[in-house]
Amino acid sequence: MDKSGYVMDAYGAPGGSPDRIPKAESRGDQDEIDLAAFGKKSQLKRKFGFISMVGLTCTLMATWEGLFSVFALGFTNGGPAGLVYSFIICWIGTLGLFSSLAEMASAVPLAGGQYSMVSEYAPPGASNFLSYITGWLTCLGWQAATASGALLGGTQIQGLIVLNNPSYEPQRWQGTLLFYAVILLSLLFNTYLVRYLPKIEGLVLIIHIAGFFGVLIPLVYMAPHGSASDVFTRFVNGGGWSSQGLSFFVGLVSGVYSFLGADSACHMGMTMFSQNDPIGRLKPEEIQDASTVVPKTMVATTILNGVLGFAALIAILFCAGDIEAAEKSPTGYPFMEIFLQATNSPGGATAMSCVILALVYLATIGLIATASRMTWAFARDNGLPGSYWLAKVEPRSALPLYSIGITVAISLLLALINIGSSTAFNAIISLSVASVLASYMIPITLMLRKRFLKEPTRFGPWRMGRWGALANIVGLVYAIIGFFFSFWPGQSKVTPESMNWACLVWGFAVLFSSFWYLIRARQYYHGPINELEN
C-alpha cells in the first residue's frame, strides 16, 4: 500500500491496516467479502473464469471484425494512412482508458460498473447526481451498441445477397427487417438458451482468433499487394473538410467504435442469473475472484484485440486492390468487394464474409446480454423510470425478462431510423460512442481529482501505482477527443438526410435524465442500494 497515508484498501481501511481486512480462505470467500463491503449479498453460483470472460469481452469488442465492418467510415475521412495512425492512437488511448477503469473495477466490483464507481469516488454533495447521469449514459451507450451490432448483421446479410445476385436492388426497409431477424434470433440465446452462454464463451474466443486467420490467410495469399507508400503516406479527405487534419479526426470514430466494449466484464459477467434464485433477488456474483479477474480481463482484451485489429487493418490495406471500386461496392461494405477481388469468386468472398457475419452475430448476443444486465443493475438501484418492473426477475427462468424485453424494444425502435436515413448506421454508432465515452470520462475525472488532492481513495488488489495518474490522463484526453468528434457528420455539406442526428438523441437523453432527477429521481435514487442494511 502507498505510504502517503491517502490510500485505502478495498474495505475502507486506511493505509492497508491488516486487522481491518476480513480473512478469505478461498477465492469464493474473497468474492463474498468484496460484495459485503458494498452492502451486496451473494447467492449465485460463480461460473465465469478468466478465459470465459476474455472470450466474452473479446467477442463484444470485436475489434478486427468491427474494423472491417466500419472500414468505409475511416477510409472516407483519413484514407489508408489515416486508418493506420488513428488505430494506433485509439489503441494507446483505449489502453489508458480501460486500465483506469480496470483499477476502479478492482476496487468497486459491482454490476453497475461506471455509475457504481462514480458513487464511490465523487464528492458527497455531487455523488448521487453524477452517479445517476453516468448510469443513464451507460445504459444509453449499451442500448445503442446493441442496435449497431444488429444493424451490422442485417445489412451484411443484405450485402451478401447483392454479392451473389447483382440484379437485386437493396431497399433500406428490407435491411431493417433483416435487422429484426438478427435481434430476435439473438433474443432466443438470451432467454431459452441462456444457460449455455457461459459454457460457449471460451469456444467463442477460439472462433474469434481462428476466424481471424481464416480470413487473413486467403486474403494475403490471393490478393494483389499494394505499396507501402500507398498504405502509410496516402491520406484522403473524402468528406470535403477544410483541412486533412480535420478530416482525420472526423474519421477517428471508426477506430474508437472498434475498441468499445471491455467494460462489459463489469456489467455482464457479474450479473448472470441462476435457476436457484426463487425470490427473484439477483446479485452480481458470477465471476470467480471478480476483483482481479475483471480488471485483468479488461486489459488483456484490449491488448489481444489491438494486436489482431492492427494486423487485420494492415492486411486489408495492402490487399485492397481497386479501392475506388471497393468504396462504391453495391454491397455497402468495401471488405466484401476486396474479398471478391482477391478470390475472383463470389463463393469464396461469401465464405470469408460469413466468418465476419457470424462473429458480428455472436457479438449481438453478448450485446443484448450486457445491455439488459446494465439496465437491470441500474433499475435495481431505482435509477430508471419503471424500475420496479425492470428490476423484476421471472421466477421460473430466473432471468430479468423485463430488462431484456426493453433492450430488444429499444433496438427495434432505433432500427426504424434506417428506413428514413441513409446514414442511420453512422448515427447509431455515434450515439453509442458518445454515450459510452461520456460514461468513462466521469469516473476517470473523479479518480484524477482524488489523486491530485491526495484524498483517501479506495483501491482493490489490481492497481497501477505511480502509473495510475498517467493512464488516467491518457484515457481522459482520448475520450474527450473521441466524444467531441463522434457527433460530426461524414460530409462537410450536410442535408437533413445525411445529418448526424446522434447529437439530438444524446442531448435529449441527458436533458431528460437531468430533468427527471430534479423533479422525481432525487427523492428515491441514492446511489447503489445497500442490501445488507435490513
C-alpha positions in Angstrom: 0.0 0.0 0.0 1.0 3.6 -0.6 2.7 5.1 2.5 1.5 8.6 1.8 -1.5 8.0 4.0 -4.2 8.7 1.5 -4.7 5.2 0.1 -7.4 2.9 1.5 -7.6 -0.8 0.9 -10.6 -2.3 -0.7 -12.5 -2.5 2.5 -12.0 1.1 3.7 -9.1 0.5 6.0 -6.6 3.5 5.8 -3.1 2.6 4.9 -4.0 -1.1 4.4 -4.4 -2.0 8.1 -4.3 -5.8 8.2 -6.5 -6.0 11.3 -9.4 -4.3 9.4 -9.4 -6.7 6.5 -11.6 -9.8 6.7 -9.7 -13.1 6.1 -10.5 -15.0 3.0 -9.8 -18.7 2.9 -10.7 -19.1 -0.8 -11.5 -17.2 -3.9 -15.2 -17.7 -3.2 -14.8 -16.2 0.3 -13.0 -13.2 -1.1 -15.8 -12.6 -3.5 -18.3 -12.7 -0.6 -16.2 -10.2 1.3 -15.9 -7.9 -1.8 -19.7 -7.8 -2.2 -20.3 -7.4 1.6 -18.0 -4.3 1.6 -20.6 -2.6 -0.7 -23.7 -4.0 1.1 -24.4 -6.7 -1.5 -25.4 -10.3 -0.9 -24.0 -13.2 -2.8 -26.4 -16.1 -3.6 -25.4 -17.3 -7.1 -23.0 -20.0 -8.3 -19.9 -18.5 -10.0 -19.3 -19.9 -13.4 -17.2 -17.2 -15.2 -13.4 -17.5 -15.0 -10.7 -15.5 -16.8 -10.7 -17.4 -20.1 -14.5 -17.3 -20.4 -14.6 -13.6 -19.6 -11.9 -12.8 -22.1 -13.9 -14.8 -24.7 -17.0 -12.7 -23.8 -15.3 -9.3 -23.9 -13.2 -10.1 -27.0 -16.3 -11.0 -28.9 -18.2 -7.9 -27.7 -15.3 -5.6 -28.5 -14.8 -7.4 -31.9 -12.0 -5.1 -33.0 -10.8 -6.7 -36.2 -14.4 -7.6 -37.2 -15.6 -4.1 -36.4 -12.7 -2.5 -38.4 -13.8 -4.5 -41.5 -17.4 -3.5 -40.9 -16.8 0.2 -40.5 -13.9 0.4 -42.9 -15.7 2.9 -45.1 -16.1 5.5 -42.3 -12.3 5.8 -41.7 -11.3 5.5 -45.3 -13.6 8.3 -46.5 -12.1 10.6 -43.8 -8.5 9.7 -43.4 -7.7 7.2 -46.1 -5.2 4.3 -45.7 -2.7 6.3 -43.7 -5.4 7.9 -41.6 -6.8 4.5 -40.7 -3.3 3.2 -39.6 -2.4 6.2 -37.5 -5.8 6.6 -36.0 -5.8 3.0 -35.0 -2.5 3.4 -33.1 -3.9 6.5 -31.3 -7.1 4.6 -30.4 -5.2 1.6 -29.2 -3.0 3.7 -26.9 -5.9 5.8 -25.7 -8.0 2.7 -25.1 -5.3 1.1 -23.0 -5.2 4.2 -20.8 -9.0 4.3 -20.7 -9.5 0.6 -19.7 -6.5 0.5 -17.4 -8.1 3.3 -15.5 -11.5 1.6 -15.4 -9.9 -1.7 -14.5 -8.2 -0.2 -11.5 -11.6 1.2 -10.3 -13.4 -2.0 -11.1 -11.0 -3.9 -8.9 -11.9 -1.6 -6.0 -15.6 -1.5 -6.9 -16.6 -4.9 -8.3 -20.3 -4.2 -8.8 -22.5 -4.8 -11.8 -23.3 -1.1 -12.2 -19.8 -0.5 -13.4 -19.2 3.2 -14.1 -22.1 4.6 -12.1 -21.1 2.5 -9.1 -17.5 3.8 -9.5 -18.8 7.4 -9.6 -20.9 6.8 -6.5 -17.7 5.7 -4.7 -15.3 8.4 -5.9 -17.5 11.5 -6.3 -17.7 14.2 -3.6 -20.6 13.5 -1.3 -22.6 16.5 -2.4 -22.5 15.5 -6.0 -22.3 11.8 -5.7 -26.0 10.9 -6.4 -26.5 13.3 -9.3 -23.2 12.3 -11.1 -23.9 8.6 -10.5 -27.4 9.0 -11.8 -26.3 10.7 -15.0 -23.5 8.2 -15.5 -25.9 5.3 -15.2 -28.2 6.8 -17.9 -25.2 7.4 -20.2 -24.0 3.8 -19.7 -27.5 2.4 -20.4 -27.9 4.6 -23.5 -24.5 3.6 -24.8 -25.0 -0.1 -24.5 -28.6 0.1 -25.9 -27.2 1.9 -29.0 -24.3 -0.5 -29.3 -26.8 -3.4 -29.3 -28.7 -1.7 -32.2 -25.5 -1.1 -34.1 -24.5 -4.8 -33.8 -27.8 -6.0 -35.1 -27.8 -3.4 -37.9 -24.4 -4.5 -39.0 -25.6 -8.1 -39.1 -28.8 -7.3 -41.0 -27.2 -5.1 -43.6 -24.2 -7.5 -44.1 -26.8 -10.3 -44.9 -28.3 -7.8 -47.4 -24.8 -7.2 -48.8 -24.2 -10.9 -49.3 -27.4 -11.1 -51.3 -26.1 -8.3 -53.6 -22.7 -10.1 -53.9 -24.3 -13.3 -55.1 -27.2 -11.7 -57.0 -26.1 -8.5 -58.7 -29.7 -7.9 -60.1 -31.0 -7.5 -56.6 -31.7 -3.8 -55.6 -31.4 -3.5 -51.8 -34.0 -1.4 -50.0 -33.5 0.2 -46.6 -36.7 -1.3 -45.2 -35.5 -4.7 -46.2 -32.3 -4.1 -44.3 -34.5 -3.1 -41.3 -36.4 -6.4 -41.5 -33.2 -8.3 -41.6 -32.1 -6.3 -38.5 -35.2 -7.5 -36.8 -34.4 -11.1 -37.7 -30.9 -10.8 -36.2 -32.1 -9.2 -33.0 -34.9 -11.7 -32.5 -32.6 -14.7 -33.1 -30.2 -13.2 -30.6 -33.1 -12.8 -28.1 -33.5 -16.6 -28.3 -30.0 -17.1 -27.0 -30.6 -14.7 -24.2 -33.8 -16.4 -23.0 -34.4 -20.1 -23.8 -30.7 -20.9 -24.4 -29.1 -18.6 -21.9 -27.9 -21.5 -19.7 -25.4 -22.4 -22.3 -23.9 -18.9 -22.7 -21.1 -19.1 -20.1 -20.1 -22.6 -21.4 -19.5 -21.4 -25.0 -17.6 -18.1 -24.3 -14.2 -20.0 -24.3 -15.2 -21.5 -27.6 -16.2 -18.1 -29.0 -12.7 -16.9 -28.1 -11.3 -19.7 -30.3 -13.7 -18.8 -33.1 -12.6 -15.1 -32.7 -9.0 -16.0 -33.2 -9.4 -18.8 -35.7 -11.7 -16.7 -37.8 -9.0 -14.0 -37.9 -6.6 -16.5 -39.6 -9.4 -18.0 -41.7 -10.0 -14.6 -43.3 -6.5 -13.1 -43.4 -4.6 -16.1 -44.8 -6.5 -16.4 -48.1 -6.7 -12.6 -48.4 -3.0 -12.1 -48.1 -2.1 -15.1 -50.2 -4.6 -14.5 -53.1 -4.9 -10.7 -53.3 -2.5 -8.4 -55.2 -0.4 -6.3 -52.8 -0.1 -2.6 -52.8 2.9 -0.5 -51.9 4.0 0.7 -48.5 3.7 4.3 -49.6 0.0 3.8 -50.5 -0.7 2.4 -47.1 1.4 4.7 -44.8 1.5 8.0 -46.7 -1.8 8.3 -48.6 -4.4 10.4 -46.8 -7.9 11.0 -48.1 -10.3 13.9 -47.4 -13.5 12.4 -48.9 -15.8 14.4 -46.6 -14.7 17.7 -48.2 -13.5 19.2 -44.9 -11.4 22.4 -44.7 -8.2 20.5 -43.9 -6.8 17.0 -43.9 -6.2 17.2 -40.2 -9.9 17.8 -39.5 -10.9 15.0 -41.9 -8.6 12.7 -40.0 -10.3 13.4 -36.7 -13.8 13.0 -38.2 -12.7 9.5 -39.3 -11.3 8.7 -35.9 -14.7 7.4 -34.8 -14.2 4.1 -36.8 -11.2 3.2 -34.5 -13.0 4.4 -31.4 -16.0 2.2 -32.2 -13.9 -0.8 -32.8 -12.4 -0.6 -29.3 -15.5 -0.2 -27.3 -16.8 -2.9 -25.0 -14.2 -4.1 -22.5 -16.3 -2.7 -19.6 -18.8 -5.5 -20.4 -16.8 -7.5 -17.9 -18.3 -5.3 -15.2 -21.9 -5.3 -16.4 -22.4 -8.7 -18.0 -20.2 -11.2 -16.2 -21.1 -10.1 -12.8 -24.9 -10.3 -13.3 -25.6 -13.6 -14.9 -28.5 -15.3 -13.2 -29.2 -18.6 -11.6 -32.0 -21.1 -11.7 -32.0 -21.4 -7.8 -33.0 -17.8 -7.1 -36.7 -18.3 -6.3 -37.4 -14.9 -4.9 -36.0 -13.0 -7.8 -33.3 -11.2 -5.9 -30.3 -11.2 -8.3 -26.8 -10.4 -7.2 -23.6 -9.6 -9.1 -21.6 -12.7 -8.2 -20.9 -14.9 -11.2 -17.2 -14.2 -11.8 -14.7 -16.1 -9.7 -12.3 -13.8 -7.9 -14.0 -10.8 -9.6 -11.8 -8.1 -8.1 -8.8 -9.4 -10.0 -10.4 -11.3 -13.0 -12.5 -8.3 -14.2 -9.5 -5.8 -14.4 -7.2 -8.4 -15.9 -9.9 -9.3 -18.5 -10.3 -5.6 -19.5 -6.6 -5.1 -20.1 -6.0 -8.5 -21.7 -8.9 -7.9 -24.1 -7.6 -4.5 -25.2 -4.1 -5.9 -25.8 -5.3 -9.1 -27.7 -7.9 -7.3 -29.8 -5.4 -4.5 -30.5 -2.9 -7.0 -31.9 -5.5 -8.8 -34.1 -7.1 -5.5 -35.2 -3.8 -3.9 -36.3 -2.7 -7.0 -38.2 -6.1 -7.2 -39.9 -6.0 -3.5 -40.8 -2.5 -3.7 -42.4 -3.5 -6.8 -44.3 -6.7 -5.3 -45.8 -5.0 -2.1 -46.7 -2.1 -3.8 -48.5 -4.6 -6.1 -50.3 -7.3 -3.5 -51.0 -6.8 -3.7 -54.8 -9.1 -1.3 -56.6 -10.0 0.8 -53.6 -12.4 3.1 -55.6 -14.4 0.0 -56.6 -14.4 -1.2 -53.0 -15.7 2.2 -51.8 -18.5 2.2 -54.4 -19.4 -1.5 -53.8 -23.2 -2.1 -54.2 -22.9 -4.4 -51.2 -22.5 -1.4 -48.9 -19.3 -3.0 -47.4 -15.9 -2.4 -49.0 -14.4 -5.5 -47.4 -16.8 -7.7 -49.5 -15.6 -6.2 -52.7 -12.0 -6.6 -51.5 -12.6 -10.3 -50.8 -14.2 -10.6 -54.2 -11.2 -9.0 -56.0 -8.8 -11.3 -54.0 -10.6 -14.6 -54.7 -12.2 -13.8 -58.1 -15.1 -15.9 -56.8 -18.4 -14.8 -55.3 -18.5 -18.1 -53.3 -15.0 -17.5 -51.9 -15.9 -13.9 -51.0 -19.1 -15.1 -49.4 -17.3 -17.7 -47.3 -14.9 -15.1 -46.0 -17.6 -12.6 -45.3 -19.7 -15.2 -43.5 -16.9 -15.5 -40.9 -17.2 -11.8 -40.1 -21.0 -12.0 -40.2 -21.0 -15.0 -37.7 -18.8 -13.1 -35.3 -21.0 -10.0 -35.6 -24.0 -12.1 -34.7 -22.2 -13.6 -31.7 -21.3 -10.1 -30.6 -25.0 -9.1 -30.8 -26.0 -12.0 -28.5 -23.5 -10.6 -25.9 -24.6 -7.0 -26.5 -28.2 -7.9 -25.6 -27.0 -9.7 -22.5 -24.8 -6.8 -21.4 -27.3 -4.0 -22.2 -30.1 -5.8 -20.4 -27.9 -6.6 -17.3 -26.8 -3.0 -17.2 -30.4 -1.9 -17.4 -31.4 -4.4 -14.7 -28.5 -3.2 -12.4 -29.5 0.4 -12.7 -33.1 -0.3 -12.2 -32.3 -2.4 -9.1 -30.9 0.9 -7.6 -34.0 2.8 -8.7 -32.2 4.7 -11.5 -34.8 4.3 -14.3 -38.5 5.2 -14.7 -40.3 1.9 -14.2 -37.5 0.5 -12.1 -40.0 -1.7 -10.1 -40.7 -3.7 -13.3 -37.3 -3.5 -14.9 -35.6 -4.9 -11.8 -38.0 -7.9 -11.6 -36.9 -11.4 -12.4 -39.1 -14.1 -13.9 -39.2 -16.8 -11.2 -39.1 -19.9 -13.4 -36.2 -18.9 -15.6 -34.5 -16.5 -13.0 -34.0 -14.0 -15.9 -34.6 -10.2 -16.0 -37.1 -10.6 -18.8 -38.4 -7.1 -18.5 -34.9 -5.6 -18.9 -34.2 -8.0 -21.8 -37.5 -7.0 -23.4 -37.0 -3.3 -23.1 -33.5 -3.7 -24.6 -34.9 -5.5 -27.6 -37.7 -3.0 -28.0 -35.3 0.0 -28.0 -33.2 -1.7 -30.7 -36.3 -2.3 -32.8 -37.3 1.3 -32.5 -33.7 2.6 -33.3 -33.8 0.4 -36.4 -36.6 2.5 -37.8 -34.1 5.3 -38.4 -32.6 3.1 -41.1 -35.7 3.4 -43.2 -35.6 7.2 -43.3 -31.9 7.9 -43.4 -29.0 6.6 -45.5 -26.6 7.4 -42.7 -28.6 5.8 -39.9 -25.8 3.4 -39.1 -23.3 6.3 -38.6 -25.8 8.0 -36.2 -26.3 4.8 -34.1 -22.5 4.3 -33.9 -22.0 8.0 -32.9 -24.7 7.6 -30.2 -23.0 4.6 -28.8 -19.5 6.1 -28.9 -20.6 9.4 -27.4 -22.6 7.8 -24.6 -20.1 5.2 -23.6 -17.1 7.6 -23.7 -19.0 10.1 -21.6 -19.7 7.3 -19.0 -15.9 6.6 -18.9 -14.9 10.3 -18.6 -16.8 11.0 -15.4 -15.3 8.3 -13.1 -11.8 8.8 -14.5 -12.1 12.6 -13.9 -13.2 11.9 -10.3 -10.3 9.4 -9.8 -7.8 12.0 -11.1 -9.3 14.6 -8.7 -8.7 12.3 -5.8 -5.2 11.6 -6.9 -4.2 15.2 -7.3 -5.9 16.2 -4.0 -4.4 13.1 -2.2 -7.8 12.3 -0.7 -8.5 8.9 0.9 -9.0 6.5 -2.1 -10.4 3.0 -2.3 -8.2 0.6 -4.2 -8.6 -3.1 -4.9 -5.9 -5.8 -5.4 -5.3 -4.7 -9.0 -3.8 -1.3 -9.2 -1.3 0.7 -11.3 0.6 2.5 -8.6 2.6 5.5 -9.8 1.5 4.9 -13.4 -2.2 5.4 -12.5 -2.3 9.2 -13.0 -0.6 8.9 -16.4 -3.1 6.3 -17.5 -6.0 8.4 -16.3 -4.7 11.5 -18.2 -4.1 9.5 -21.5 -7.5 7.8 -21.3 -9.3 11.0 -20.4 -7.8 13.1 -23.3 -8.5 10.3 -25.7 -12.1 10.0 -24.5 -12.7 13.8 -24.8 -11.4 13.9 -28.4 -13.4 10.8 -29.4 -16.5 12.2 -27.7 -16.3 15.6 -29.5 -15.8 14.2 -33.0 -18.4 11.4 -32.6 -21.1 13.9 -33.3 -19.7 15.2 -36.6 -21.3 14.1 -39.9 -19.2 12.3 -42.5 -19.6 15.1 -45.1 -19.0 18.8 -44.7 -22.1 19.6 -46.8 -25.0 18.4 -44.7 -28.5 17.7 -45.7 -31.4 16.6 -43.4 -30.9 13.0 -44.7 -27.1 12.9 -44.2 -27.1 14.8 -40.9 -25.7 13.0 -37.8 -28.7 13.1 -35.6 -27.0 11.4 -32.7 -26.3 14.8 -31.1 -30.0 15.4 -30.8 -30.8 12.0 -29.3 -27.9 12.2 -26.9 -28.8 15.7 -25.9 -32.4 14.8 -25.3 -31.4 11.8 -23.1 -29.1 13.9 -21.0 -31.6 16.7 -20.6 -34.5 14.3 -19.8 -32.4 12.4 -17.2 -31.3 15.6 -15.6 -34.9 16.9 -15.5 -36.2 13.6 -14.2 -33.6 13.6 -11.5 -34.6 17.1 -10.4 -38.3 16.5 -10.2 -38.5 12.9 -9.2 -35.5 10.7 -9.1 -33.6 12.6 -6.4 -36.3 11.6 -3.9 -35.6 7.9 -4.3 -32.2 7.5 -6.1 -29.4 7.5 -3.6 -26.7 5.5 -5.5 -26.2 1.8 -5.3 -28.6 0.3 -2.7 -27.2 -1.4 0.4 -28.9 -4.7 0.5 -27.5 -5.7 3.9 -28.9 -2.8 5.9 -32.0 -4.7 6.9 
